[in-house]
Amino acid sequence: MPNPKYRCIIFDCDGTLLDTLEDIAATMNRALLLHGFPQVPVEKYRDMVGWGIYRLATLALPEEARTDINIQTVGDCAAKLLAELPEEKSKTVPYPGISELLMELSNYKDSRSKKIALAVLSNKTDSALRRTIGKSFPGITFDAVYGLRPGIPAKPDPSMVWELLTEIDNLPQDTIFVGDSEIDIETARNANCYPLGVSWGFRTRSVLETAGAARIIDKPEELWELLEGR
């Protein structure tokens, strides 16, 4: 029986629920090419994603070209290309076992008929995140989906976490924050949530360990071990 200590699970999106690397790399590289800048090898994006589209644009641009106008222009272009990416050309897919885990969690109720709250929190723009989650998990109802909005600090600032938890009436100490990057682990720790790392995403296990992950799982179903107190 799941540990009643945890009543809420917040998932990161890119690298945790969904393998979005190829789509992110392709759209950012297209934006770079359109504005006369060199493209970046796909694998290099593994260490660059996670902070949001404009930080990604900054890292993708040549160092000497990282002006405010270039960052804004390339970031805006990449965001537009990603939003307009035809579904048939998208290579974004859930990681193996994720859809099954989410379905099981969304249907679970404990002996008191209480469910575990499920949420997604990401540095993707709010509209892009909601669209991506809706397309990728049409059968799952999340209690909250929060992406980046104007005036709200990005992860690892804990503000979005606290706003989300207030909306769904849960406490940080009752919450597991699941993510694949140092950004997610730092966010969890800053917000006083349980920092759970996943090894199948964009960063290495050593990065998650250094960031302070309390535990790292290798398969989605291992989340149940934590919920069951093992």
CYANA upper distance limits for C-alpha pairs under 8 A (distance plus 0.5 A):
  1 MET  CA    110 ASP  CA      7.87
  1 MET  CA    227 LEU  CA      8.34
  1 MET  CA    228 GLU  CA      6.12
  2 PRO  CA    110 ASP  CA      8.02
  2 PRO  CA    224 TRP  CA      7.77
  2 PRO  CA    227 LEU  CA      5.08
  2 PRO  CA    228 GLU  CA      4.67
  2 PRO  CA    229 GLY  CA      7.65
  3 ASN  CA    226 LEU  CA      8.24
  3 ASN  CA    227 LEU  CA      5.44
  3 ASN  CA    228 GLU  CA      5.44
  3 ASN  CA    229 GLY  CA      6.16
  4 PRO  CA    227 LEU  CA      8.47
  5 LYS  CA    174 ASP  CA      6.16
  6 TYR  CA    116 ILE  CA      8.29
  6 TYR  CA    173 GLN  CA      8.34
  6 TYR  CA    174 ASP  CA      4.99
  6 TYR  CA    175 THR  CA      6.00
  6 TYR  CA    176 ILE  CA      7.34
  6 TYR  CA    227 LEU  CA      7.35
  7 ARG  CA    115 LYS  CA      8.02
  7 ARG  CA    116 ILE  CA      5.48
  7 ARG  CA    117 ALA  CA      6.72
  7 ARG  CA    170 ASN  CA      7.85
  7 ARG  CA    174 ASP  CA      6.03
  7 ARG  CA    175 THR  CA      6.70
  8 CYS  CA    116 ILE  CA      5.83
  8 CYS  CA    117 ALA  CA      4.94
  8 CYS  CA    118 LEU  CA      6.45
  8 CYS  CA    119 ALA  CA      8.24
  8 CYS  CA    170 ASN  CA      7.42
  8 CYS  CA    174 ASP  CA      6.90
  8 CYS  CA    175 THR  CA      5.19
  8 CYS  CA    176 ILE  CA      6.91
  9 ILE  CA    116 ILE  CA      7.77
  9 ILE  CA    117 ALA  CA      6.75
  9 ILE  CA    118 LEU  CA      5.68
  9 ILE  CA    119 ALA  CA      6.77
  9 ILE  CA    175 THR  CA      6.07
  9 ILE  CA    176 ILE  CA      5.30
  9 ILE  CA    177 PHE  CA      6.48
  9 ILE  CA    178 VAL  CA      7.80
 10 ILE  CA    118 LEU  CA      6.60
 10 ILE  CA    119 ALA  CA      5.15
 10 ILE  CA    120 VAL  CA      5.90
 10 ILE  CA    121 LEU  CA      7.10
 10 ILE  CA    175 THR  CA      7.69
 10 ILE  CA    176 ILE  CA      6.69
 10 ILE  CA    177 PHE  CA      5.30
 10 ILE  CA    178 VAL  CA      6.60
 11 PHE  CA     16 THR  CA      7.58
 11 PHE  CA     17 LEU  CA      7.70
 11 PHE  CA    118 LEU  CA      8.35
 11 PHE  CA    119 ALA  CA      6.66
 11 PHE  CA    120 VAL  CA      5.22
 11 PHE  CA    121 LEU  CA      6.67
 11 PHE  CA    177 PHE  CA      6.54
 11 PHE  CA    178 VAL  CA      5.32
 11 PHE  CA    179 GLY  CA      6.78
 12 ASP  CA     16 THR  CA      6.22
 12 ASP  CA     17 LEU  CA      7.35
 12 ASP  CA    120 VAL  CA      6.28
 12 ASP  CA    121 LEU  CA      5.82
 12 ASP  CA    122 SER  CA      5.99
 12 ASP  CA    177 PHE  CA      8.25
 12 ASP  CA    178 VAL  CA      6.64
 12 ASP  CA    179 GLY  CA      5.60
 12 ASP  CA    180 ASP  CA      8.09
 12 ASP  CA    184 ASP  CA      7.62
 13 CYS  CA     17 LEU  CA      5.53
 13 CYS  CA     18 LEU  CA      6.46
 13 CYS  CA    120 VAL  CA      7.09
 13 CYS  CA    121 LEU  CA      7.41
 13 CYS  CA    122 SER  CA      6.41
 13 CYS  CA    129 LEU  CA      8.48
 13 CYS  CA    179 GLY  CA      8.39
 14 ASP  CA     18 LEU  CA      5.76
 14 ASP  CA     19 ASP  CA      6.68
 14 ASP  CA     20 THR  CA      6.31
 14 ASP  CA     21 LEU  CA      8.19
 14 ASP  CA     50 GLY  CA      7.99
 14 ASP  CA    122 SER  CA      8.25
 14 ASP  CA    201 GLY  CA      8.45
 15 GLY  CA     19 ASP  CA      5.86
 15 GLY  CA     20 THR  CA      7.35
 15 GLY  CA     21 LEU  CA      8.15
 15 GLY  CA    179 GLY  CA      8.09
 15 GLY  CA    180 ASP  CA      6.34
 15 GLY  CA    200 TRP  CA      7.87
 15 GLY  CA    201 GLY  CA      4.68
 15 GLY  CA    202 PHE  CA      5.90
 16 THR  CA     95 TYR  CA      8.12
 16 THR  CA    178 VAL  CA      7.92
 16 THR  CA    179 GLY  CA      6.06
 16 THR  CA    180 ASP  CA      6.02
 16 THR  CA    198 VAL  CA      7.38
 16 THR  CA    200 TRP  CA      7.94
 16 THR  CA    201 GLY  CA      6.22
 17 LEU  CA     94 PRO  CA      6.22
 17 LEU  CA     95 TYR  CA      6.66
 17 LEU  CA     98 ILE  CA      6.80
 18 LEU  CA     92 THR  CA      7.05
 18 LEU  CA     93 VAL  CA      6.05
 18 LEU  CA     94 PRO  CA      4.78
 18 LEU  CA     95 TYR  CA      6.17
 19 ASP  CA     92 THR  CA      6.03
 19 ASP  CA     93 VAL  CA      6.02
 19 ASP  CA     94 PRO  CA      6.57
 19 ASP  CA     95 TYR  CA      6.68
 19 ASP  CA    201 GLY  CA      7.96
 20 THR  CA     24 ILE  CA      6.63
 20 THR  CA     91 LYS  CA      7.63
 20 THR  CA     92 THR  CA      5.21
 20 THR  CA     93 VAL  CA      7.53
 21 LEU  CA     25 ALA  CA      6.49
 21 LEU  CA     42 VAL  CA      8.13
 21 LEU  CA     45 TYR  CA      7.73
 21 LEU  CA     46 ARG  CA      7.68
 21 LEU  CA     92 THR  CA      8.12
 22 GLU  CA     26 ALA  CA      6.40
 22 GLU  CA     42 VAL  CA      7.34
 22 GLU  CA     91 LYS  CA      7.01
 22 GLU  CA     92 THR  CA      7.87
 23 ASP  CA     27 THR  CA      6.62
 23 ASP  CA     82 LEU  CA      7.92
 23 ASP  CA     90 SER  CA      6.87
 23 ASP  CA     91 LYS  CA      6.58
 23 ASP  CA     92 THR  CA      6.98
 24 ILE  CA     28 MET  CA      6.60
 24 ILE  CA     82 LEU  CA      7.77
 25 ALA  CA     29 ASN  CA      6.38
 25 ALA  CA     40 VAL  CA      8.34
 25 ALA  CA     42 VAL  CA      6.14
 25 ALA  CA     45 TYR  CA      6.96
 26 ALA  CA     30 ARG  CA      6.57
 26 ALA  CA     42 VAL  CA      8.31
 27 THR  CA     31 ALA  CA      6.70
 27 THR  CA     78 ALA  CA      5.91
 27 THR  CA     79 ALA  CA      8.38
 27 THR  CA     81 LEU  CA      6.38
 27 THR  CA     82 LEU  CA      6.35
 28 MET  CA     32 LEU  CA      6.68
 28 MET  CA     57 ALA  CA      7.79
 28 MET  CA     60 ALA  CA      8.38
 28 MET  CA     74 VAL  CA      8.20
 28 MET  CA     75 GLY  CA      8.30
 28 MET  CA     78 ALA  CA      5.51
 29 ASN  CA     33 LEU  CA      6.58
 29 ASN  CA     38 PRO  CA      8.39
 29 ASN  CA     39 GLN  CA      5.52
 29 ASN  CA     40 VAL  CA      6.98
 30 ARG  CA     34 LEU  CA      6.61
 30 ARG  CA     39 GLN  CA      8.26
 30 ARG  CA     78 ALA  CA      7.90
 31 ALA  CA     35 HIS  CA      6.95
 31 ALA  CA     74 VAL  CA      6.18
 31 ALA  CA     75 GLY  CA      8.31
 31 ALA  CA     77 CYS  CA      6.12
 31 ALA  CA     78 ALA  CA      5.74
 31 ALA  CA     81 LEU  CA      8.25
 32 LEU  CA     36 GLY  CA      6.78
 32 LEU  CA     37 PHE  CA      5.39
 32 LEU  CA     38 PRO  CA      6.89
 32 LEU  CA     39 GLN  CA      6.68
 32 LEU  CA     61 LEU  CA      7.97
 32 LEU  CA     74 VAL  CA      6.87
 33 LEU  CA     37 PHE  CA      5.88
 33 LEU  CA     38 PRO  CA      6.79
 33 LEU  CA     39 GLN  CA      6.96
 35 HIS  CA     74 VAL  CA      7.79
 37 PHE  CA     61 LEU  CA      7.53
 37 PHE  CA     62 PRO  CA      8.06
 38 PRO  CA     61 LEU  CA      8.32
 38 PRO  CA     62 PRO  CA      8.26
 39 GLN  CA     60 ALA  CA      8.34
 40 VAL  CA     44 LYS  CA      7.35
 40 VAL  CA     45 TYR  CA      8.13
 40 VAL  CA     60 ALA  CA      7.11
 41 PRO  CA     45 TYR  CA      7.77
 42 VAL  CA     46 ARG  CA      8.18
 44 LYS  CA     48 MET  CA      7.43
 45 TYR  CA     49 VAL  CA      6.50
 46 ARG  CA    202 PHE  CA      5.45
 46 ARG  CA    203 ARG  CA      7.10
 47 ASP  CA    202 PHE  CA      7.46
 47 ASP  CA    203 ARG  CA      7.12
 48 MET  CA     56 LEU  CA      6.59
 48 MET  CA     59 LEU  CA      7.14
 48 MET  CA     60 ALA  CA      8.40
 49 VAL  CA     56 LEU  CA      6.47
 50 GLY  CA     56 LEU  CA      8.39
 50 GLY  CA    123 ASN  CA      7.04
 50 GLY  CA    181 SER  CA      7.96
 50 GLY  CA    183 ILE  CA      7.49
 51 TRP  CA     55 ARG  CA      6.38
 51 TRP  CA     56 LEU  CA      7.40
 51 TRP  CA    123 ASN  CA      6.46
 51 TRP  CA    154 ALA  CA      7.74
 51 TRP  CA    155 LYS  CA      7.56
 51 TRP  CA    183 ILE  CA      8.06
 52 GLY  CA     56 LEU  CA      6.73
 52 GLY  CA    123 ASN  CA      5.44
 52 GLY  CA    124 LYS  CA      6.16
 52 GLY  CA    125 THR  CA      8.12
 52 GLY  CA    154 ALA  CA      8.28
 53 ILE  CA     57 ALA  CA      6.63
 53 ILE  CA     75 GLY  CA      6.25
 53 ILE  CA     78 ALA  CA      8.18
 53 ILE  CA     79 ALA  CA      7.45
 53 ILE  CA    124 LYS  CA      7.61
 54 TYR  CA     58 THR  CA      6.66
 54 TYR  CA     71 ILE  CA      6.76
 54 TYR  CA     72 GLN  CA      7.26
 54 TYR  CA     75 GLY  CA      5.57
 54 TYR  CA     76 ASP  CA      8.49
 55 ARG  CA     59 LEU  CA      6.81
 56 LEU  CA     60 ALA  CA      6.53
 56 LEU  CA     75 GLY  CA      8.19
 57 ALA  CA     61 LEU  CA      6.58
 57 ALA  CA     71 ILE  CA      6.13
 57 ALA  CA     74 VAL  CA      6.71
 57 ALA  CA     75 GLY  CA      5.82
 58 THR  CA     66 ARG  CA      6.42
 58 THR  CA     71 ILE  CA      6.10
 59 LEU  CA     63 GLU  CA      8.38
 61 LEU  CA     65 ALA  CA      6.65
 61 LEU  CA     66 ARG  CA      6.56
 61 LEU  CA     71 ILE  CA      8.24
 62 PRO  CA     66 ARG  CA      7.12
 65 ALA  CA     70 ASN  CA      7.41
 66 ARG  CA     70 ASN  CA      6.80
 66 ARG  CA     71 ILE  CA      6.74
 67 THR  CA     71 ILE  CA      6.65
 68 ASP  CA     72 GLN  CA      6.61
 69 ILE  CA     73 THR  CA      6.46
 70 ASN  CA     74 VAL  CA      6.39
 71 ILE  CA     75 GLY  CA      6.25
 72 GLN  CA     76 ASP  CA      6.42
 73 THR  CA     77 CYS  CA      6.65
 74 VAL  CA     78 ALA  CA      6.58
 75 GLY  CA     79 ALA  CA      6.63
 76 ASP  CA     80 LYS  CA      6.69
 77 CYS  CA     81 LEU  CA      6.65
 78 ALA  CA     82 LEU  CA      6.57
 79 ALA  CA     83 ALA  CA      6.64
 80 LYS  CA     84 GLU  CA      6.67
 81 LEU  CA     85 LEU  CA      6.44
 83 ALA  CA    128 ALA  CA      7.14
 85 LEU  CA     89 LYS  CA      7.33
 85 LEU  CA     90 SER  CA      7.10
 86 PRO  CA     90 SER  CA      6.92
 93 VAL  CA    136 SER  CA      7.71
 94 PRO  CA     98 ILE  CA      6.68
 94 PRO  CA     99 SER  CA      7.32
 94 PRO  CA    136 SER  CA      7.57
 95 TYR  CA     99 SER  CA      8.46
 96 PRO  CA    220 PRO  CA      8.47
 97 GLY  CA    101 LEU  CA      6.62
 97 GLY  CA    219 LYS  CA      7.96
 97 GLY  CA    220 PRO  CA      6.37
 97 GLY  CA    221 GLU  CA      7.57
 98 ILE  CA    102 LEU  CA      6.65
 98 ILE  CA    220 PRO  CA      6.50
 99 SER  CA    103 MET  CA      6.67
 99 SER  CA    137 PHE  CA      7.63
100 GLU  CA    104 GLU  CA      6.73
101 LEU  CA    105 LEU  CA      6.61
101 LEU  CA    220 PRO  CA      7.10
101 LEU  CA    221 GLU  CA      6.84
102 LEU  CA    106 SER  CA      6.44
102 LEU  CA    140 ILE  CA      7.53
103 MET  CA    107 ASN  CA      6.73
103 MET  CA    139 GLY  CA      8.27
103 MET  CA    140 ILE  CA      6.95
104 GLU  CA    108 TYR  CA      6.58
105 LEU  CA    116 ILE  CA      7.43
105 LEU  CA    118 LEU  CA      8.39
106 SER  CA    115 LYS  CA      8.03
106 SER  CA    116 ILE  CA      7.78
106 SER  CA    117 ALA  CA      8.44
106 SER  CA    118 LEU  CA      7.77
106 SER  CA    140 ILE  CA      7.43
106 SER  CA    141 THR  CA      7.71
106 SER  CA    142 PHE  CA      8.45
107 ASN  CA    115 LYS  CA      8.24
108 TYR  CA    115 LYS  CA      6.43
108 TYR  CA    116 ILE  CA      7.64
109 LYS  CA    113 SER  CA      5.50
109 LYS  CA    114 LYS  CA      5.60
109 LYS  CA    115 LYS  CA      5.03
109 LYS  CA    116 ILE  CA      7.75
110 ASP  CA    114 LYS  CA      5.95
110 ASP  CA    115 LYS  CA      7.05
117 ALA  CA    142 PHE  CA      8.08
117 ALA  CA    143 ASP  CA      6.54
117 ALA  CA    168 ILE  CA      8.36
118 LEU  CA    142 PHE  CA      5.78
118 LEU  CA    143 ASP  CA      6.00
118 LEU  CA    144 ALA  CA      7.56
119 ALA  CA    142 PHE  CA      5.98
119 ALA  CA    143 ASP  CA      6.11
119 ALA  CA    144 ALA  CA      5.27
119 ALA  CA    145 VAL  CA      6.14
119 ALA  CA    146 TYR  CA      8.40
120 VAL  CA    142 PHE  CA      8.05
120 VAL  CA    144 ALA  CA      7.01
120 VAL  CA    145 VAL  CA      5.25
120 VAL  CA    146 TYR  CA      6.66
121 LEU  CA    145 VAL  CA      6.53
121 LEU  CA    146 TYR  CA      5.27
121 LEU  CA    147 GLY  CA      6.32
121 LEU  CA    160 MET  CA      8.27
121 LEU  CA    161 VAL  CA      8.04
122 SER  CA    129 LEU  CA      7.77
122 SER  CA    146 TYR  CA      7.00
122 SER  CA    147 GLY  CA      5.49
122 SER  CA    148 LEU  CA      7.30
122 SER  CA    155 LYS  CA      8.14
123 ASN  CA    147 GLY  CA      6.18
123 ASN  CA    148 LEU  CA      5.68
123 ASN  CA    154 ALA  CA      6.51
123 ASN  CA    155 LYS  CA      7.00
124 LYS  CA    128 ALA  CA      6.88
124 LYS  CA    129 LEU  CA      6.20
124 LYS  CA    147 GLY  CA      5.94
124 LYS  CA    148 LEU  CA      6.28
125 THR  CA    129 LEU  CA      6.59
125 THR  CA    147 GLY  CA      5.59
125 THR  CA    148 LEU  CA      5.01
125 THR  CA    149 ARG  CA      6.79
126 ASP  CA    130 ARG  CA      6.72
126 ASP  CA    146 TYR  CA      6.61
126 ASP  CA    147 GLY  CA      4.16
126 ASP  CA    148 LEU  CA      5.56
126 ASP  CA    149 ARG  CA      6.48
127 SER  CA    131 ARG  CA      6.69
127 SER  CA    147 GLY  CA      7.77
128 ALA  CA    132 THR  CA      6.57
128 ALA  CA    147 GLY  CA      8.34
129 LEU  CA    133 ILE  CA      6.53
129 LEU  CA    145 VAL  CA      8.15
129 LEU  CA    146 TYR  CA      8.07
129 LEU  CA    147 GLY  CA      6.36
130 ARG  CA    134 GLY  CA      6.45
130 ARG  CA    145 VAL  CA      7.12
130 ARG  CA    146 TYR  CA      8.37
130 ARG  CA    147 GLY  CA      8.15
131 ARG  CA    135 LYS  CA      6.71
132 THR  CA    136 SER  CA      6.53
133 ILE  CA    137 PHE  CA      6.25
133 ILE  CA    138 PRO  CA      8.24
134 GLY  CA    138 PRO  CA      5.89
143 ASP  CA    168 ILE  CA      7.37
144 ALA  CA    164 LEU  CA      7.38
144 ALA  CA    168 ILE  CA      7.79
146 TYR  CA    160 MET  CA      7.91
146 TYR  CA    164 LEU  CA      7.62
148 LEU  CA    152 ILE  CA      7.30
148 LEU  CA    153 PRO  CA      8.25
148 LEU  CA    154 ALA  CA      6.90
152 ILE  CA    159 SER  CA      7.84
152 ILE  CA    160 MET  CA      7.60
153 PRO  CA    157 ASP  CA      6.57
153 PRO  CA    159 SER  CA      7.18
153 PRO  CA    160 MET  CA      7.82
154 ALA  CA    160 MET  CA      7.99
155 LYS  CA    160 MET  CA      8.10
155 LYS  CA    183 ILE  CA      6.98
155 LYS  CA    184 ASP  CA      7.71
155 LYS  CA    187 THR  CA      6.36
156 PRO  CA    183 ILE  CA      5.92
156 PRO  CA    184 ASP  CA      7.09
156 PRO  CA    186 GLU  CA      6.16
156 PRO  CA    187 THR  CA      4.61
156 PRO  CA    188 ALA  CA      8.40
156 PRO  CA    190 ASN  CA      7.79
157 ASP  CA    187 THR  CA      6.60
157 ASP  CA    190 ASN  CA      7.51
158 PRO  CA    162 TRP  CA      6.84
158 PRO  CA    187 THR  CA      6.19
158 PRO  CA    188 ALA  CA      8.03
158 PRO  CA    190 ASN  CA      6.24
158 PRO  CA    191 ALA  CA      5.43
159 SER  CA    163 GLU  CA      6.68
159 SER  CA    191 ALA  CA      8.39
160 MET  CA    164 LEU  CA      6.53
161 VAL  CA    165 LEU  CA      6.62
161 VAL  CA    191 ALA  CA      7.19
162 TRP  CA    166 THR  CA      6.56
162 TRP  CA    172 PRO  CA      8.04
162 TRP  CA    191 ALA  CA      7.52
163 GLU  CA    167 GLU  CA      6.83
164 LEU  CA    168 ILE  CA      7.02
165 LEU  CA    169 ASP  CA      6.22
165 LEU  CA    170 ASN  CA      5.55
165 LEU  CA    171 LEU  CA      6.84
165 LEU  CA    172 PRO  CA      7.72
166 THR  CA    170 ASN  CA      6.90
166 THR  CA    171 LEU  CA      8.25
170 ASN  CA    174 ASP  CA      7.50
170 ASN  CA    175 THR  CA      8.06
171 LEU  CA    175 THR  CA      7.11
172 PRO  CA    191 ALA  CA      7.02
172 PRO  CA    192 ASN  CA      6.04
172 PRO  CA    193 CYS  CA      5.33
173 GLN  CA    192 ASN  CA      6.58
173 GLN  CA    193 CYS  CA      5.83
173 GLN  CA    194 TYR  CA      7.59
174 ASP  CA    193 CYS  CA      7.68
175 THR  CA    193 CYS  CA      5.84
175 THR  CA    194 TYR  CA      6.73
176 ILE  CA    188 ALA  CA      8.47
176 ILE  CA    193 CYS  CA      6.26
176 ILE  CA    194 TYR  CA      5.13
176 ILE  CA    195 PRO  CA      6.93
176 ILE  CA    196 LEU  CA      7.23
177 PHE  CA    184 ASP  CA      8.03
177 PHE  CA    185 ILE  CA      8.26
177 PHE  CA    188 ALA  CA      6.17
177 PHE  CA    193 CYS  CA      6.61
177 PHE  CA    194 TYR  CA      6.30
177 PHE  CA    195 PRO  CA      5.88
177 PHE  CA    196 LEU  CA      6.43
178 VAL  CA    184 ASP  CA      7.77
178 VAL  CA    185 ILE  CA      8.47
178 VAL  CA    195 PRO  CA      7.06
178 VAL  CA    196 LEU  CA      5.37
178 VAL  CA    197 GLY  CA      6.38
178 VAL  CA    198 VAL  CA      7.64
179 GLY  CA    184 ASP  CA      5.64
179 GLY  CA    185 ILE  CA      7.23
179 GLY  CA    195 PRO  CA      8.43
179 GLY  CA    196 LEU  CA      7.00
179 GLY  CA    197 GLY  CA      5.71
179 GLY  CA    198 VAL  CA      6.51
180 ASP  CA    184 ASP  CA      7.25
180 ASP  CA    185 ILE  CA      8.50
180 ASP  CA    197 GLY  CA      6.00
180 ASP  CA    198 VAL  CA      5.52
180 ASP  CA    199 SER  CA      7.09
180 ASP  CA    200 TRP  CA      7.89
180 ASP  CA    201 GLY  CA      5.68
180 ASP  CA    202 PHE  CA      6.90
180 ASP  CA    203 ARG  CA      6.70
180 ASP  CA    208 LEU  CA      7.89
181 SER  CA    185 ILE  CA      7.06
181 SER  CA    197 GLY  CA      7.91
181 SER  CA    201 GLY  CA      8.24
181 SER  CA    202 PHE  CA      7.49
181 SER  CA    203 ARG  CA      6.06
181 SER  CA    207 VAL  CA      7.80
181 SER  CA    208 LEU  CA      6.73
182 GLU  CA    186 GLU  CA      6.48
182 GLU  CA    203 ARG  CA      8.38
182 GLU  CA    207 VAL  CA      6.83
182 GLU  CA    208 LEU  CA      6.05
182 GLU  CA    211 ALA  CA      5.81
183 ILE  CA    187 THR  CA      6.56
184 ASP  CA    188 ALA  CA      6.63
184 ASP  CA    195 PRO  CA      8.22
185 ILE  CA    189 ARG  CA      6.73
185 ILE  CA    195 PRO  CA      5.79
185 ILE  CA    196 LEU  CA      7.58
185 ILE  CA    197 GLY  CA      7.46
185 ILE  CA    208 LEU  CA      7.53
185 ILE  CA    211 ALA  CA      6.66
185 ILE  CA    212 GLY  CA      7.08
185 ILE  CA    213 ALA  CA      6.35
186 GLU  CA    190 ASN  CA      6.45
186 GLU  CA    195 PRO  CA      8.42
186 GLU  CA    211 ALA  CA      6.98
186 GLU  CA    212 GLY  CA      8.01
187 THR  CA    191 ALA  CA      6.59
188 ALA  CA    192 ASN  CA      6.52
188 ALA  CA    193 CYS  CA      5.36
188 ALA  CA    194 TYR  CA      6.74
188 ALA  CA    195 PRO  CA      5.60
189 ARG  CA    193 CYS  CA      6.43
189 ARG  CA    194 TYR  CA      7.57
189 ARG  CA    195 PRO  CA      6.76
194 TYR  CA    214 ALA  CA      7.58
195 PRO  CA    212 GLY  CA      8.11
195 PRO  CA    213 ALA  CA      5.71
195 PRO  CA    214 ALA  CA      6.08
195 PRO  CA    215 ARG  CA      7.72
196 LEU  CA    213 ALA  CA      6.21
196 LEU  CA    214 ALA  CA      6.51
196 LEU  CA    215 ARG  CA      5.81
196 LEU  CA    216 ILE  CA      6.37
196 LEU  CA    217 ILE  CA      8.12
197 GLY  CA    208 LEU  CA      6.82
197 GLY  CA    213 ALA  CA      6.27
197 GLY  CA    214 ALA  CA      8.20
197 GLY  CA    215 ARG  CA      6.64
197 GLY  CA    216 ILE  CA      4.91
197 GLY  CA    217 ILE  CA      6.87
198 VAL  CA    216 ILE  CA      5.83
198 VAL  CA    217 ILE  CA      5.54
198 VAL  CA    218 ASP  CA      6.57
198 VAL  CA    219 LYS  CA      8.20
199 SER  CA    203 ARG  CA      7.97
199 SER  CA    204 THR  CA      7.20
199 SER  CA    205 ARG  CA      6.32
199 SER  CA    216 ILE  CA      7.06
199 SER  CA    217 ILE  CA      6.71
199 SER  CA    218 ASP  CA      5.74
199 SER  CA    219 LYS  CA      8.48
200 TRP  CA    218 ASP  CA      6.98
200 TRP  CA    219 LYS  CA      8.16
203 ARG  CA    207 VAL  CA      6.92
203 ARG  CA    208 LEU  CA      7.88
204 THR  CA    208 LEU  CA      7.21
205 ARG  CA    209 GLU  CA      6.67
205 ARG  CA    216 ILE  CA      8.12
206 SER  CA    210 THR  CA      6.52
207 VAL  CA    211 ALA  CA      6.69
208 LEU  CA    212 GLY  CA      6.94
208 LEU  CA    213 ALA  CA      6.16
208 LEU  CA    216 ILE  CA      8.27
209 GLU  CA    213 ALA  CA      5.88
217 ILE  CA    222 GLU  CA      6.62
217 ILE  CA    223 LEU  CA      7.70
218 ASP  CA    222 GLU  CA      7.77
219 LYS  CA    223 LEU  CA      8.42
221 GLU  CA    225 GLU  CA      8.41
222 GLU  CA    226 LEU  CA      7.76
223 LEU  CA    227 LEU  CA      6.97
224 TRP  CA    228 GLU  CA      6.44
225 GLU  CA    229 GLY  CA      6.71
225 GLU  CA    230 ARG  CA      5.56
226 LEU  CA    230 ARG  CA      6.12
